[in-house]
Amino acid sequence: MSAAMIRRVVLGTFAAALLCSPAFAAGGGGGGGGGGGASSTDPYAGAYSDQKSQPTYPKRPGAKATQKGKKPNNQSSIGDPAFAAGYRVAYDTIYGRNDYAAAIAQLKSLGHDDHPNVANLIGYSYRKLGDYEQSQVWYERALKADPNHVLTWQYYGLWQLERGNREQALYHLSRIASICGTGCEEYRSLAAALDRPTGTALVY
């Protein structure tokens, strides 16, 4: 028997033994359930189902989540650490303390007025202060910077509702659906506001 033939017989016997082993039958190996390759302390153990899979990286700070785990995020990310930190302070001023005037000053001090995240929150803050004219200016600015900035379409849709522009709000809802579908939080929030009776005070 030749050396090549012996090698084939040995490999075939090993493969048969492996296929019959309990670990393989239970889904073990490759980080799946108890065998092979990656250590159990490896943070990426089991992260790849095949060689084409890619690791999932955490979202950058300052980018408000849109459709978590759904379609690719249409929000504009904030990569610069100093910018992201300042944005987070302003964000907390708005949503944690409801101090909209202070937040406007903080956001403007970042020096990125044309960033859609910044412009949108300035517009939101002006709306909460009752200054609809300035609010509209900033929402338009955000959408000029990023026409697919879904959070601005939501907030601006609420602006339209508060101004009695129901048809425009419905248009904004359709834009949101085209960007992230009908299951994303922005769509559901604006749709819920549209379902309220006309004249109902909005708390968004």
NUKE-632372 format. One record per residue (C-alpha): chain; residue number from 1; x negated, y, z negated. Coordinates in pm, 1 decimal, padded with zeros to 6 digits. Each point is the difference from the previous one (the first is absolute). Example, Ala and Ser with C-alpha at 12.3 -4.5 7.8 and 13.67 -1.06 7.14 Angstrom:
residues 2
<atom><c>A</c><k>1</k><u>-01230.0</u><v>-00450.0</v><w>-00780.0</w></atom>
<atom><c>A</c><k>2</k><u>-00137.0</u><v>00344.0</v><w>00066.0</w></atom>
//
This chain:
residues 204
<atom><c>A</c><k>1</k><u>00000.0</u><v>00000.0</v><w>00000.0</w></atom>
<atom><c>A</c><k>2</k><u>-00145.2</u><v>00336.9</v><w>00099.7</w></atom>
<atom><c>A</c><k>3</k><u>-00067.9</u><v>00282.0</v><w>-00247.0</w></atom>
<atom><c>A</c><k>4</k><u>00270.0</u><v>00213.8</v><w>00166.7</w></atom>
<atom><c>A</c><k>5</k><u>00256.7</u><v>-00278.5</v><w>-00038.5</w></atom>
<atom><c>A</c><k>6</k><u>-00089.8</u><v>-00046.8</v><w>-00368.2</w></atom>
<atom><c>A</c><k>7</k><u>00039.6</u><v>00373.6</v><w>-00058.9</w></atom>
<atom><c>A</c><k>8</k><u>00349.3</u><v>-00004.4</v><w>00156.9</w></atom>
<atom><c>A</c><k>9</k><u>00109.5</u><v>-00295.0</v><w>-00215.6</w></atom>
<atom><c>A</c><k>10</k><u>-00126.2</u><v>00168.6</v><w>-00320.0</w></atom>
<atom><c>A</c><k>11</k><u>00169.7</u><v>00331.3</v><w>00084.9</w></atom>
<atom><c>A</c><k>12</k><u>00326.1</u><v>-00178.3</v><w>00086.2</w></atom>
<atom><c>A</c><k>13</k><u>-00003.9</u><v>-00186.8</v><w>-00330.6</w></atom>
<atom><c>A</c><k>14</k><u>-00067.0</u><v>00323.1</v><w>-00192.7</w></atom>
<atom><c>A</c><k>15</k><u>00281.7</u><v>00182.7</v><w>00180.1</w></atom>
<atom><c>A</c><k>16</k><u>00245.4</u><v>-00280.9</v><w>-00076.1</w></atom>
<atom><c>A</c><k>17</k><u>-00096.9</u><v>00002.8</v><w>-00367.3</w></atom>
<atom><c>A</c><k>18</k><u>00041.1</u><v>00378.2</v><w>-00016.2</w></atom>
<atom><c>A</c><k>19</k><u>00345.4</u><v>-00005.7</v><w>00158.9</w></atom>
<atom><c>A</c><k>20</k><u>00118.1</u><v>-00257.6</v><w>-00252.7</w></atom>
<atom><c>A</c><k>21</k><u>-00131.9</u><v>00189.0</v><w>-00303.8</w></atom>
<atom><c>A</c><k>22</k><u>00258.9</u><v>00152.0</v><w>-00244.4</w></atom>
<atom><c>A</c><k>23</k><u>-00163.3</u><v>00343.9</v><w>00011.0</w></atom>
<atom><c>A</c><k>24</k><u>00042.4</u><v>00030.8</v><w>00375.1</w></atom>
<atom><c>A</c><k>25</k><u>00354.7</u><v>-00135.5</v><w>-00005.4</w></atom>
<atom><c>A</c><k>26</k><u>00095.7</u><v>00257.1</v><w>-00267.4</w></atom>
<atom><c>A</c><k>27</k><u>-00125.5</u><v>00289.8</v><w>00209.4</w></atom>
<atom><c>A</c><k>28</k><u>-00340.8</u><v>00035.4</v><w>-00164.2</w></atom>
<atom><c>A</c><k>29</k><u>-00304.0</u><v>00150.8</v><w>00158.1</w></atom>
<atom><c>A</c><k>30</k><u>-00086.6</u><v>00347.7</v><w>00118.6</w></atom>
<atom><c>A</c><k>31</k><u>00140.0</u><v>00162.2</v><w>-00313.6</w></atom>
<atom><c>A</c><k>32</k><u>00346.5</u><v>-00141.9</v><w>00062.8</w></atom>
<atom><c>A</c><k>33</k><u>00041.7</u><v>-00228.7</v><w>-00294.2</w></atom>
<atom><c>A</c><k>34</k><u>-00314.8</u><v>-00130.9</v><w>-00148.8</w></atom>
<atom><c>A</c><k>35</k><u>-00279.8</u><v>-00093.9</v><w>00228.3</w></atom>
<atom><c>A</c><k>36</k><u>-00265.0</u><v>00107.6</v><w>00239.0</w></atom>
<atom><c>A</c><k>37</k><u>-00172.5</u><v>00318.3</v><w>00093.7</w></atom>
<atom><c>A</c><k>38</k><u>00083.4</u><v>00296.0</v><w>-00221.5</w></atom>
<atom><c>A</c><k>39</k><u>-00045.6</u><v>00006.1</v><w>-00373.4</w></atom>
<atom><c>A</c><k>40</k><u>00308.5</u><v>00046.2</v><w>-00217.4</w></atom>
<atom><c>A</c><k>41</k><u>-00155.5</u><v>00323.7</v><w>-00125.5</w></atom>
<atom><c>A</c><k>42</k><u>-00038.5</u><v>00136.0</v><w>00352.2</w></atom>
<atom><c>A</c><k>43</k><u>00250.1</u><v>00290.2</v><w>00040.0</w></atom>
<atom><c>A</c><k>44</k><u>00043.7</u><v>-00092.7</v><w>00364.1</w></atom>
<atom><c>A</c><k>45</k><u>00063.3</u><v>-00369.6</v><w>-00067.6</w></atom>
<atom><c>A</c><k>46</k><u>00299.9</u><v>-00107.6</v><w>00202.7</w></atom>
<atom><c>A</c><k>47</k><u>00028.6</u><v>00342.6</v><w>00161.1</w></atom>
<atom><c>A</c><k>48</k><u>-00048.5</u><v>-00133.2</v><w>00350.4</w></atom>
<atom><c>A</c><k>49</k><u>00226.9</u><v>-00253.5</v><w>00161.2</w></atom>
<atom><c>A</c><k>50</k><u>-00217.8</u><v>-00012.0</v><w>00311.8</w></atom>
<atom><c>A</c><k>51</k><u>-00309.6</u><v>00163.5</v><w>00139.0</w></atom>
<atom><c>A</c><k>52</k><u>00199.3</u><v>00276.8</v><w>00168.7</w></atom>
<atom><c>A</c><k>53</k><u>00153.6</u><v>00128.2</v><w>-00326.0</w></atom>
<atom><c>A</c><k>54</k><u>-00124.3</u><v>00330.0</v><w>-00137.3</w></atom>
<atom><c>A</c><k>55</k><u>-00025.6</u><v>00115.4</v><w>-00362.1</w></atom>
<atom><c>A</c><k>56</k><u>00260.0</u><v>00244.4</v><w>-00127.9</w></atom>
<atom><c>A</c><k>57</k><u>-00148.3</u><v>00317.8</v><w>-00136.8</w></atom>
<atom><c>A</c><k>58</k><u>00172.4</u><v>00219.6</v><w>-00259.4</w></atom>
<atom><c>A</c><k>59</k><u>00163.3</u><v>00318.9</v><w>00122.1</w></atom>
<atom><c>A</c><k>60</k><u>-00205.2</u><v>00313.0</v><w>-00027.9</w></atom>
<atom><c>A</c><k>61</k><u>00092.7</u><v>00229.0</v><w>-00288.5</w></atom>
<atom><c>A</c><k>62</k><u>00237.9</u><v>00282.2</v><w>00079.7</w></atom>
<atom><c>A</c><k>63</k><u>00188.3</u><v>-00173.7</v><w>00275.3</w></atom>
<atom><c>A</c><k>64</k><u>00351.9</u><v>-00047.3</v><w>-00125.4</w></atom>
<atom><c>A</c><k>65</k><u>00112.6</u><v>-00345.8</v><w>00091.7</w></atom>
<atom><c>A</c><k>66</k><u>00256.7</u><v>-00033.9</v><w>00267.8</w></atom>
<atom><c>A</c><k>67</k><u>00091.8</u><v>-00354.9</v><w>00080.5</w></atom>
<atom><c>A</c><k>68</k><u>-00201.1</u><v>-00207.1</v><w>-00242.3</w></atom>
<atom><c>A</c><k>69</k><u>-00090.0</u><v>-00318.3</v><w>00182.3</w></atom>
<atom><c>A</c><k>70</k><u>00231.5</u><v>00069.0</v><w>00293.7</w></atom>
<atom><c>A</c><k>71</k><u>-00113.4</u><v>00186.4</v><w>00310.0</w></atom>
<atom><c>A</c><k>72</k><u>-00332.3</u><v>00185.2</v><w>00016.8</w></atom>
<atom><c>A</c><k>73</k><u>00013.1</u><v>00304.7</v><w>-00218.6</w></atom>
<atom><c>A</c><k>74</k><u>00090.4</u><v>00313.7</v><w>00194.8</w></atom>
<atom><c>A</c><k>75</k><u>-00105.5</u><v>00229.3</v><w>-00280.6</w></atom>
<atom><c>A</c><k>76</k><u>-00323.7</u><v>00188.0</v><w>00053.1</w></atom>
<atom><c>A</c><k>77</k><u>-00270.3</u><v>-00120.8</v><w>-00235.3</w></atom>
<atom><c>A</c><k>78</k><u>-00224.0</u><v>00219.0</v><w>-00210.0</w></atom>
<atom><c>A</c><k>79</k><u>-00353.9</u><v>-00129.8</v><w>00015.6</w></atom>
<atom><c>A</c><k>80</k><u>-00206.2</u><v>00277.0</v><w>-00161.1</w></atom>
<atom><c>A</c><k>81</k><u>-00027.4</u><v>-00075.1</v><w>-00375.6</w></atom>
<atom><c>A</c><k>82</k><u>00011.7</u><v>00366.0</v><w>-00112.4</w></atom>
<atom><c>A</c><k>83</k><u>00298.8</u><v>00069.7</v><w>00222.0</w></atom>
<atom><c>A</c><k>84</k><u>00174.8</u><v>-00316.1</v><w>-00120.1</w></atom>
<atom><c>A</c><k>85</k><u>-00059.7</u><v>00093.3</v><w>-00364.8</w></atom>
<atom><c>A</c><k>86</k><u>00141.8</u><v>00349.2</v><w>00046.9</w></atom>
<atom><c>A</c><k>87</k><u>00296.8</u><v>-00137.1</v><w>00188.8</w></atom>
<atom><c>A</c><k>88</k><u>00068.7</u><v>-00248.0</v><w>-00280.4</w></atom>
<atom><c>A</c><k>89</k><u>-00000.4</u><v>00282.0</v><w>-00257.4</w></atom>
<atom><c>A</c><k>90</k><u>00253.1</u><v>00194.0</v><w>00206.6</w></atom>
<atom><c>A</c><k>91</k><u>00206.6</u><v>-00313.2</v><w>00057.8</w></atom>
<atom><c>A</c><k>92</k><u>00017.9</u><v>-00059.0</v><w>-00374.9</w></atom>
<atom><c>A</c><k>93</k><u>00090.1</u><v>00364.6</v><w>-00055.2</w></atom>
<atom><c>A</c><k>94</k><u>00298.8</u><v>-00048.1</v><w>00229.4</w></atom>
<atom><c>A</c><k>95</k><u>00125.6</u><v>-00342.9</v><w>-00098.2</w></atom>
<atom><c>A</c><k>96</k><u>-00124.9</u><v>-00013.3</v><w>-00358.1</w></atom>
<atom><c>A</c><k>97</k><u>00062.9</u><v>00355.0</v><w>-00118.8</w></atom>
<atom><c>A</c><k>98</k><u>00242.0</u><v>00141.4</v><w>00259.4</w></atom>
<atom><c>A</c><k>99</k><u>-00212.9</u><v>00316.7</v><w>00008.5</w></atom>
<atom><c>A</c><k>100</k><u>00049.0</u><v>00082.2</v><w>00365.8</w></atom>
<atom><c>A</c><k>101</k><u>-00147.9</u><v>00350.2</v><w>-00001.7</w></atom>
<atom><c>A</c><k>102</k><u>-00322.6</u><v>-00126.7</v><w>-00157.2</w></atom>
<atom><c>A</c><k>103</k><u>-00010.8</u><v>-00289.3</v><w>00245.8</w></atom>
<atom><c>A</c><k>104</k><u>00027.0</u><v>00235.1</v><w>00297.4</w></atom>
<atom><c>A</c><k>105</k><u>-00300.5</u><v>00195.3</v><w>-00126.9</w></atom>
<atom><c>A</c><k>106</k><u>-00193.7</u><v>-00322.7</v><w>-00060.1</w></atom>
<atom><c>A</c><k>107</k><u>00079.8</u><v>-00136.9</v><w>00344.1</w></atom>
<atom><c>A</c><k>108</k><u>-00091.1</u><v>00322.0</v><w>00177.5</w></atom>
<atom><c>A</c><k>109</k><u>-00329.5</u><v>00016.9</v><w>-00190.1</w></atom>
<atom><c>A</c><k>110</k><u>-00105.7</u><v>-00329.8</v><w>00159.1</w></atom>
<atom><c>A</c><k>111</k><u>-00068.2</u><v>00182.6</v><w>00325.8</w></atom>
<atom><c>A</c><k>112</k><u>00181.4</u><v>-00262.4</v><w>00208.9</w></atom>
<atom><c>A</c><k>113</k><u>00331.7</u><v>00169.9</v><w>00067.7</w></atom>
<atom><c>A</c><k>114</k><u>00037.4</u><v>-00178.8</v><w>00331.8</w></atom>
<atom><c>A</c><k>115</k><u>-00039.3</u><v>-00347.0</v><w>-00148.1</w></atom>
<atom><c>A</c><k>116</k><u>00349.4</u><v>-00153.5</v><w>00031.7</w></atom>
<atom><c>A</c><k>117</k><u>00000.2</u><v>-00135.7</v><w>-00356.7</w></atom>
<atom><c>A</c><k>118</k><u>-00087.4</u><v>00343.5</v><w>-00136.3</w></atom>
<atom><c>A</c><k>119</k><u>00239.1</u><v>00194.8</v><w>00222.8</w></atom>
<atom><c>A</c><k>120</k><u>00282.6</u><v>-00241.6</v><w>-00078.6</w></atom>
<atom><c>A</c><k>121</k><u>-00042.4</u><v>00035.9</v><w>-00376.9</w></atom>
<atom><c>A</c><k>122</k><u>-00018.4</u><v>00376.9</v><w>00028.6</w></atom>
<atom><c>A</c><k>123</k><u>00324.5</u><v>-00012.2</v><w>00197.2</w></atom>
<atom><c>A</c><k>124</k><u>00153.3</u><v>-00227.7</v><w>-00260.5</w></atom>
<atom><c>A</c><k>125</k><u>-00106.6</u><v>00233.1</v><w>-00282.2</w></atom>
<atom><c>A</c><k>126</k><u>00148.3</u><v>00304.2</v><w>00172.7</w></atom>
<atom><c>A</c><k>127</k><u>00323.3</u><v>-00192.9</v><w>00054.7</w></atom>
<atom><c>A</c><k>128</k><u>00016.5</u><v>-00089.6</v><w>-00368.3</w></atom>
<atom><c>A</c><k>129</k><u>-00049.8</u><v>00369.2</v><w>-00079.8</w></atom>
<atom><c>A</c><k>130</k><u>00290.8</u><v>00087.6</v><w>00230.8</w></atom>
<atom><c>A</c><k>131</k><u>-00214.3</u><v>00175.4</v><w>00262.4</w></atom>
<atom><c>A</c><k>132</k><u>00138.4</u><v>-00178.0</v><w>00304.5</w></atom>
<atom><c>A</c><k>133</k><u>-00161.7</u><v>00232.7</v><w>00251.1</w></atom>
<atom><c>A</c><k>134</k><u>-00352.9</u><v>-00066.9</v><w>-00122.8</w></atom>
<atom><c>A</c><k>135</k><u>00082.5</u><v>-00364.6</v><w>-00048.3</w></atom>
<atom><c>A</c><k>136</k><u>00098.1</u><v>-00033.0</v><w>00365.1</w></atom>
<atom><c>A</c><k>137</k><u>-00321.0</u><v>00171.2</v><w>00112.2</w></atom>
<atom><c>A</c><k>138</k><u>-00209.3</u><v>-00256.0</v><w>-00186.4</w></atom>
<atom><c>A</c><k>139</k><u>00202.0</u><v>-00301.2</v><w>00110.3</w></atom>
<atom><c>A</c><k>140</k><u>-00041.2</u><v>00112.4</v><w>00360.8</w></atom>
<atom><c>A</c><k>141</k><u>-00369.4</u><v>00044.0</v><w>-00062.3</w></atom>
<atom><c>A</c><k>142</k><u>-00030.1</u><v>-00354.5</v><w>-00133.6</w></atom>
<atom><c>A</c><k>143</k><u>00179.6</u><v>-00144.9</v><w>00302.5</w></atom>
<atom><c>A</c><k>144</k><u>-00213.2</u><v>00203.3</v><w>00237.7</w></atom>
<atom><c>A</c><k>145</k><u>-00307.4</u><v>-00157.0</v><w>-00160.5</w></atom>
<atom><c>A</c><k>146</k><u>00150.2</u><v>-00350.1</v><w>00004.9</w></atom>
<atom><c>A</c><k>147</k><u>00326.4</u><v>-00054.7</v><w>00191.7</w></atom>
<atom><c>A</c><k>148</k><u>00030.1</u><v>-00346.0</v><w>-00157.6</w></atom>
<atom><c>A</c><k>149</k><u>-00039.6</u><v>00114.7</v><w>-00359.9</w></atom>
<atom><c>A</c><k>150</k><u>00295.6</u><v>-00197.1</v><w>-00124.5</w></atom>
<atom><c>A</c><k>151</k><u>00014.2</u><v>00155.2</v><w>-00347.4</w></atom>
<atom><c>A</c><k>152</k><u>00040.7</u><v>00344.7</v><w>00155.3</w></atom>
<atom><c>A</c><k>153</k><u>00285.6</u><v>-00125.8</v><w>00215.7</w></atom>
<atom><c>A</c><k>154</k><u>00165.7</u><v>-00126.2</v><w>-00318.4</w></atom>
<atom><c>A</c><k>155</k><u>-00055.1</u><v>00316.8</v><w>-00203.8</w></atom>
<atom><c>A</c><k>156</k><u>00093.7</u><v>00224.4</v><w>00290.8</w></atom>
<atom><c>A</c><k>157</k><u>00312.9</u><v>-00210.6</v><w>00049.7</w></atom>
<atom><c>A</c><k>158</k><u>00095.3</u><v>00071.1</v><w>-00361.0</w></atom>
<atom><c>A</c><k>159</k><u>-00066.9</u><v>00368.8</v><w>00070.0</w></atom>
<atom><c>A</c><k>160</k><u>00244.2</u><v>-00025.5</v><w>00293.1</w></atom>
<atom><c>A</c><k>161</k><u>00263.0</u><v>-00158.9</v><w>-00222.4</w></atom>
<atom><c>A</c><k>162</k><u>-00036.6</u><v>00270.4</v><w>-00262.9</w></atom>
<atom><c>A</c><k>163</k><u>00049.1</u><v>00260.0</v><w>00273.0</w></atom>
<atom><c>A</c><k>164</k><u>00313.1</u><v>-00178.1</v><w>00123.9</w></atom>
<atom><c>A</c><k>165</k><u>-00163.7</u><v>-00122.3</v><w>00320.9</w></atom>
<atom><c>A</c><k>166</k><u>00126.0</u><v>-00356.9</v><w>-00004.4</w></atom>
<atom><c>A</c><k>167</k><u>-00057.3</u><v>-00064.8</v><w>00370.6</w></atom>
<atom><c>A</c><k>168</k><u>-00361.4</u><v>00107.8</v><w>-00032.5</w></atom>
<atom><c>A</c><k>169</k><u>-00042.0</u><v>-00221.8</v><w>-00304.2</w></atom>
<atom><c>A</c><k>170</k><u>00130.2</u><v>-00293.3</v><w>00205.0</w></atom>
<atom><c>A</c><k>171</k><u>-00256.3</u><v>00083.1</v><w>00267.2</w></atom>
<atom><c>A</c><k>172</k><u>-00272.1</u><v>-00006.2</v><w>-00264.8</w></atom>
<atom><c>A</c><k>173</k><u>00129.0</u><v>-00339.1</v><w>-00114.6</w></atom>
<atom><c>A</c><k>174</k><u>-00028.8</u><v>-00132.3</v><w>00355.2</w></atom>
<atom><c>A</c><k>175</k><u>-00357.2</u><v>00127.3</v><w>00021.1</w></atom>
<atom><c>A</c><k>176</k><u>-00085.7</u><v>-00182.1</v><w>-00322.0</w></atom>
<atom><c>A</c><k>177</k><u>00153.2</u><v>-00320.5</v><w>00138.4</w></atom>
<atom><c>A</c><k>178</k><u>-00213.9</u><v>00029.6</v><w>00313.5</w></atom>
<atom><c>A</c><k>179</k><u>-00315.1</u><v>00036.3</v><w>-00210.1</w></atom>
<atom><c>A</c><k>180</k><u>00042.5</u><v>-00251.1</v><w>-00282.2</w></atom>
<atom><c>A</c><k>181</k><u>00330.1</u><v>-00177.0</v><w>00058.6</w></atom>
<atom><c>A</c><k>182</k><u>00313.0</u><v>-00001.3</v><w>-00213.4</w></atom>
<atom><c>A</c><k>183</k><u>-00151.7</u><v>-00186.6</v><w>-00291.8</w></atom>
<atom><c>A</c><k>184</k><u>-00258.6</u><v>00254.3</v><w>-00109.4</w></atom>
<atom><c>A</c><k>185</k><u>00054.8</u><v>00210.9</v><w>-00310.9</w></atom>
<atom><c>A</c><k>186</k><u>00019.6</u><v>00328.0</v><w>00194.0</w></atom>
<atom><c>A</c><k>187</k><u>00281.3</u><v>-00129.9</v><w>00219.3</w></atom>
<atom><c>A</c><k>188</k><u>00194.9</u><v>-00145.8</v><w>-00292.2</w></atom>
<atom><c>A</c><k>189</k><u>-00034.6</u><v>00318.5</v><w>-00203.2</w></atom>
<atom><c>A</c><k>190</k><u>00125.3</u><v>00231.9</v><w>00274.0</w></atom>
<atom><c>A</c><k>191</k><u>00275.1</u><v>-00244.4</v><w>00099.6</w></atom>
<atom><c>A</c><k>192</k><u>00119.4</u><v>-00010.2</v><w>-00362.4</w></atom>
<atom><c>A</c><k>193</k><u>00007.1</u><v>00380.3</v><w>-00011.0</w></atom>
<atom><c>A</c><k>194</k><u>00202.3</u><v>00006.5</v><w>00322.5</w></atom>
<atom><c>A</c><k>195</k><u>00250.8</u><v>-00241.3</v><w>-00155.7</w></atom>
<atom><c>A</c><k>196</k><u>00075.5</u><v>00244.3</v><w>-00279.8</w></atom>
<atom><c>A</c><k>197</k><u>00307.0</u><v>00224.3</v><w>00034.9</w></atom>
<atom><c>A</c><k>198</k><u>-00067.7</u><v>00337.0</v><w>00160.8</w></atom>
<atom><c>A</c><k>199</k><u>-00094.7</u><v>00259.7</v><w>-00259.1</w></atom>
<atom><c>A</c><k>200</k><u>-00142.4</u><v>-00250.6</v><w>-00245.3</w></atom>
<atom><c>A</c><k>201</k><u>-00310.1</u><v>00134.5</v><w>-00170.0</w></atom>
<atom><c>A</c><k>202</k><u>-00314.1</u><v>-00183.8</v><w>00100.8</w></atom>
<atom><c>A</c><k>203</k><u>-00260.0</u><v>-00089.1</v><w>-00260.1</w></atom>
<atom><c>A</c><k>204</k><u>-00283.0</u><v>-00086.7</v><w>00239.0</w></atom>
//
